[in-house]
Amino acid sequence: MTHLALYLYLHGRLVDDGIPQAYVSAISVALTHVFSLALGTSMAVGMAQAFWYHLRKKPLPI
């Protein structure tokens, strides 16, 4: 959503009036990496929970 909000803010503005292109590109890449990190973290937590759920479901022989 933040990525969309950034581009909606910039849509229709003149190039000289807005944020420099280098900053827009850097902000866009940073937002993409933050989203990717959040998605990867949530997937890791979910997989760990599923692993422990299935591991505790039945007793394991020693």
C-alpha positions in Angstrom: 0.0 0.0 0.0 2.8 2.4 0.8 4.3 1.8 -2.6 1.0 2.6 -4.3 0.6 5.7 -2.1 4.0 6.9 -3.2 3.2 6.5 -6.9 -0.3 8.0 -6.5 1.4 11.0 -4.8 3.8 11.4 -7.7 1.3 10.8 -10.5 0.6 13.8 -12.6 3.3 16.0 -11.1 6.0 17.7 -13.1 9.4 16.1 -12.9 11.0 19.4 -11.6 8.4 19.9 -8.9 8.5 16.5 -7.2 11.0 14.3 -5.6 14.2 13.6 -7.7 14.1 10.4 -9.6 17.0 8.9 -7.7 15.2 9.3 -4.5 12.0 7.8 -5.9 13.9 4.8 -7.1 15.7 4.4 -3.8 12.4 4.7 -1.8 10.8 2.2 -4.1 13.6 -0.4 -3.7 13.6 0.2 0.1 9.9 -0.4 0.3 10.2 -3.6 -1.8 12.9 -4.9 0.5 11.0 -4.1 3.6 7.9 -6.0 2.2 10.1 -8.9 1.2 11.7 -9.1 4.6 8.3 -9.0 6.3 6.9 -11.7 4.1 9.9 -13.9 4.6 9.7 -13.5 8.4 6.0 -14.3 8.5 6.5 -17.4 6.3 9.4 -18.5 8.6 7.2 -18.1 11.7 4.3 -19.9 10.1 6.4 -22.8 9.0 8.0 -23.1 12.5 4.6 -23.2 14.1 3.4 -25.8 11.6 6.5 -27.9 12.2 6.0 -27.9 16.0 2.2 -28.6 15.6 2.9 -31.7 13.5 5.8 -32.7 15.7 3.6 -32.6 18.9 0.7 -34.3 17.3 1.9 -37.8 18.0 4.5 -39.1 20.4 7.9 -40.0 18.9 9.7 -43.2 20.0 13.0 -42.7 21.7 
